[in-house]
Amino acid sequence: MVDRPSLTALLSQTLVAFTIECDNEFEHRLTEYRVTRGTAGTQSGTWLVSMAMWFNCMRWVSEAPITVGELERRARTSTNLSGMQRWRYIVVEPDPDDTRAKPPVEAMLVRATRRGRVAQKVWHPLVAEIEARWADRWGSAEIDALRERLRAVVTRSTLDLPDCLPIVHHGLWTAGPTRAPFAPRAVGAGGESDLALPVVLARALLMLTIDFEARSKVSLANHADVLRVLEEQPVAIRDLPRRSGVSKEAISMGMGILVKRGLAVVEQNPSGTRGKVARLTSKGVASQSAHSRLLRAVEDEMATRFGRDVINAVRDSLEPLAADSRGSGLFPALEPSPGGWRASVRTAETLPMFPMVLHRGGYPDGS
């Protein structure tokens, strides 16, 4: 197993590719979309967001209001309430029957707007349709086997996990010290035989993340997407998105944390050319190595817990998709729709080694 790709990377790149294909189709079909990138709030339509915002918000709300606390109970994770309201998907307002001067957030009422309900109709069939597209592209038997092998793992979790990766918290933690722990799974809960492919991918990845971040000093997102791609020798900041597969905004957030922790430094290019460079400090080199070892240990422990044959079977299903360290086997899923926003930006050269789900709409590469 040492020479095989990281299970975390295989799960991550597959989930990112599925999400991007779903997002591209959502953009293509959302005829009510009228807001161009960079002008949110100046037009009459809704602002584009990623599939995560379907799973952590729009799947659970309707025209009839529910409390924010109930939304989070249903989704089993939080959403970007202020963003989803600002982007015109939901309305958040006080309960008229609540007489408190300042009700807590969890007591506020949330409901879908008219534009939000239009988006829901677009989203609702998309996951199943993209799954069918993957079955046509890579084989029905192969995709069915991947889903079932992952389901056999995630249904043995003792935690009530959400259907997507949570939006990262302060420090880029997905499951670490800055967020509440996940609730225990109810005794006698069913096997959930109908879990969709992105759900089992996200839950398996989250299981690994919980174990990693319980023992790490750096979040898995920051380790996999930023710390991992740095070296002792200076690397141009502008090259880090290409190396990692995540956006420059995600890199900026991650670098800020690493610099504050003394793991990296950002300085002028010593060659005298324009632009800044980043490099690892001696402490950063040690951290990079230690967290790589920790991730291997966490994956090995999962294999011991669930059976090496079970985890190797999951790898056998994932490896033909994420064919190399760049995830290039998944590139057919990344083809943007003509006129879509991804068609106007640089084509990805690699997929992230961990989804960078930021508050910026929940895109898996931090866009």
TAJO-V949373 format. One record per backbone hydrogen bond with DSSP energy under -0.5 kcal/mol. CO is the residue of the C=O (numbers start at 1). NH is the residue of the N-H. E is the energy in kcal/mol with one decimal. If there is no record, write none. Layout:
co=CO nh=NH e=E
co=CO nh=NH e=E
//
This chain:
co=1 nh=4 e=-1.0
co=6 nh=10 e=-2.2
co=7 nh=11 e=-2.7
co=8 nh=12 e=-2.6
co=9 nh=13 e=-2.9
co=10 nh=14 e=-1.8
co=11 nh=15 e=-2.4
co=12 nh=16 e=-2.9
co=13 nh=17 e=-2.2
co=14 nh=18 e=-2.2
co=15 nh=19 e=-2.5
co=16 nh=20 e=-2.6
co=17 nh=21 e=-2.2
co=18 nh=22 e=-2.3
co=19 nh=23 e=-3.0
co=20 nh=24 e=-2.7
co=21 nh=25 e=-1.8
co=22 nh=26 e=-2.3
co=23 nh=27 e=-2.5
co=24 nh=28 e=-2.1
co=25 nh=29 e=-2.0
co=26 nh=30 e=-1.8
co=29 nh=31 e=-2.0
co=30 nh=33 e=-1.8
co=34 nh=36 e=-0.6
co=36 nh=39 e=-2.1
co=39 nh=42 e=-2.1
co=46 nh=35 e=-0.8
co=50 nh=53 e=-1.7
co=51 nh=54 e=-1.2
co=51 nh=55 e=-1.8
co=52 nh=56 e=-2.6
co=53 nh=57 e=-0.5
co=53 nh=58 e=-2.3
co=54 nh=59 e=-2.4
co=57 nh=60 e=-1.9
co=57 nh=61 e=-0.6
co=62 nh=112 e=-2.8
co=64 nh=62 e=-0.6
co=66 nh=110 e=-3.4
co=67 nh=71 e=-2.2
co=68 nh=72 e=-2.4
co=69 nh=73 e=-1.7
co=70 nh=74 e=-2.5
co=71 nh=75 e=-2.7
co=72 nh=76 e=-1.8
co=72 nh=77 e=-0.5
co=79 nh=81 e=-1.3
co=80 nh=84 e=-3.0
co=81 nh=85 e=-2.0
co=82 nh=86 e=-2.6
co=83 nh=87 e=-2.8
co=84 nh=89 e=-2.5
co=84 nh=90 e=-1.3
co=85 nh=88 e=-1.5
co=87 nh=47 e=-1.4
co=89 nh=113 e=-2.2
co=91 nh=111 e=-1.9
co=93 nh=109 e=-3.2
co=95 nh=98 e=-2.2
co=97 nh=99 e=-0.7
co=100 nh=103 e=-0.5
co=104 nh=107 e=-1.7
co=104 nh=108 e=-0.6
co=105 nh=108 e=-1.6
co=106 nh=69 e=-2.4
co=108 nh=68 e=-2.3
co=109 nh=93 e=-2.4
co=110 nh=66 e=-2.1
co=111 nh=91 e=-2.5
co=113 nh=117 e=-2.2
co=114 nh=118 e=-1.7
co=115 nh=119 e=-2.2
co=116 nh=120 e=-2.1
co=117 nh=121 e=-1.7
co=118 nh=122 e=-1.4
co=119 nh=123 e=-2.7
co=120 nh=124 e=-2.8
co=121 nh=125 e=-0.6
co=123 nh=126 e=-1.6
co=123 nh=127 e=-0.7
co=125 nh=129 e=-1.9
co=126 nh=130 e=-3.0
co=127 nh=131 e=-2.3
co=128 nh=132 e=-2.1
co=129 nh=133 e=-2.0
co=130 nh=134 e=-2.4
co=131 nh=135 e=-2.2
co=132 nh=136 e=-2.1
co=133 nh=137 e=-2.0
co=134 nh=138 e=-3.3
co=135 nh=139 e=-1.8
co=139 nh=143 e=-2.3
co=140 nh=144 e=-2.7
co=141 nh=145 e=-2.2
co=142 nh=146 e=-2.2
co=143 nh=147 e=-2.4
co=144 nh=148 e=-2.4
co=145 nh=149 e=-2.6
co=146 nh=150 e=-2.2
co=147 nh=151 e=-2.5
co=148 nh=152 e=-2.0
co=149 nh=153 e=-0.7
co=150 nh=153 e=-0.9
co=150 nh=154 e=-2.8
co=151 nh=155 e=-2.1
co=153 nh=156 e=-1.6
co=154 nh=157 e=-1.5
co=158 nh=185 e=-3.0
co=159 nh=161 e=-1.4
co=169 nh=172 e=-2.1
co=169 nh=173 e=-0.6
co=172 nh=221 e=-0.5
co=173 nh=169 e=-3.2
co=176 nh=179 e=-1.5
co=183 nh=160 e=-3.3
co=186 nh=189 e=-1.8
co=192 nh=195 e=-1.1
co=196 nh=200 e=-2.1
co=197 nh=201 e=-2.2
co=198 nh=202 e=-2.2
co=199 nh=203 e=-2.6
co=200 nh=204 e=-2.1
co=201 nh=205 e=-2.1
co=202 nh=206 e=-2.4
co=203 nh=207 e=-2.3
co=204 nh=208 e=-1.6
co=205 nh=209 e=-2.2
co=206 nh=210 e=-2.7
co=207 nh=211 e=-1.6
co=208 nh=212 e=-2.4
co=209 nh=213 e=-3.2
co=210 nh=214 e=-1.2
co=212 nh=215 e=-1.6
co=212 nh=216 e=-0.8
co=219 nh=223 e=-2.6
co=220 nh=224 e=-2.8
co=221 nh=225 e=-2.1
co=222 nh=226 e=-1.6
co=222 nh=227 e=-2.7
co=223 nh=228 e=-2.3
co=226 nh=229 e=-0.8
co=226 nh=230 e=-0.6
co=227 nh=230 e=-1.1
co=231 nh=280 e=-3.0
co=235 nh=278 e=-2.7
co=236 nh=239 e=-1.6
co=236 nh=240 e=-0.5
co=237 nh=240 e=-1.4
co=237 nh=241 e=-0.5
co=239 nh=243 e=-2.0
co=240 nh=244 e=-2.4
co=241 nh=245 e=-2.7
co=247 nh=251 e=-2.3
co=248 nh=252 e=-2.3
co=249 nh=253 e=-2.1
co=250 nh=254 e=-2.6
co=251 nh=255 e=-3.1
co=252 nh=256 e=-2.0
co=253 nh=257 e=-1.5
co=254 nh=258 e=-2.2
co=255 nh=259 e=-2.9
co=256 nh=260 e=-1.9
co=257 nh=261 e=-1.9
co=258 nh=263 e=-2.7
co=258 nh=264 e=-1.0
co=259 nh=262 e=-1.3
co=263 nh=281 e=-1.9
co=265 nh=279 e=-1.9
co=267 nh=277 e=-3.0
co=269 nh=272 e=-2.1
co=275 nh=269 e=-1.2
co=276 nh=237 e=-2.4
co=277 nh=267 e=-2.4
co=278 nh=235 e=-2.7
co=279 nh=265 e=-2.4
co=281 nh=285 e=-2.4
co=282 nh=286 e=-1.9
co=283 nh=287 e=-2.1
co=284 nh=288 e=-2.9
co=285 nh=289 e=-2.1
co=286 nh=290 e=-2.6
co=287 nh=291 e=-2.8
co=288 nh=292 e=-1.7
co=289 nh=293 e=-2.1
co=290 nh=294 e=-2.1
co=291 nh=295 e=-2.2
co=292 nh=296 e=-2.0
co=293 nh=297 e=-2.3
co=294 nh=298 e=-2.6
co=295 nh=299 e=-2.3
co=296 nh=300 e=-2.2
co=297 nh=301 e=-2.4
co=298 nh=302 e=-1.9
co=299 nh=303 e=-1.9
co=300 nh=304 e=-2.0
co=301 nh=305 e=-2.5
co=302 nh=306 e=-2.6
co=303 nh=307 e=-1.6
co=307 nh=311 e=-2.2
co=308 nh=312 e=-2.9
co=309 nh=313 e=-1.8
co=310 nh=314 e=-1.6
co=311 nh=315 e=-2.4
co=312 nh=316 e=-2.6
co=313 nh=317 e=-1.4
co=314 nh=318 e=-1.9
co=315 nh=319 e=-3.0
co=316 nh=320 e=-0.6
co=318 nh=321 e=-1.3
co=318 nh=322 e=-2.3
co=321 nh=323 e=-1.6
co=324 nh=327 e=-1.9
co=326 nh=351 e=-1.7
co=327 nh=330 e=-2.0
co=328 nh=331 e=-1.6
co=330 nh=333 e=-2.0
co=331 nh=334 e=-1.9
co=332 nh=335 e=-0.7
co=337 nh=340 e=-2.6
co=340 nh=343 e=-1.0
co=341 nh=344 e=-1.2
co=342 nh=345 e=-0.9
co=355 nh=357 e=-1.0
co=356 nh=358 e=-1.2
co=356 nh=366 e=-0.8
co=357 nh=168 e=-2.8
co=358 nh=362 e=-1.2
co=359 nh=361 e=-1.7
co=361 nh=50 e=-2.9
co=363 nh=358 e=-0.7
co=363 nh=366 e=-1.7
co=364 nh=356 e=-2.7
co=365 nh=247 e=-2.8
//
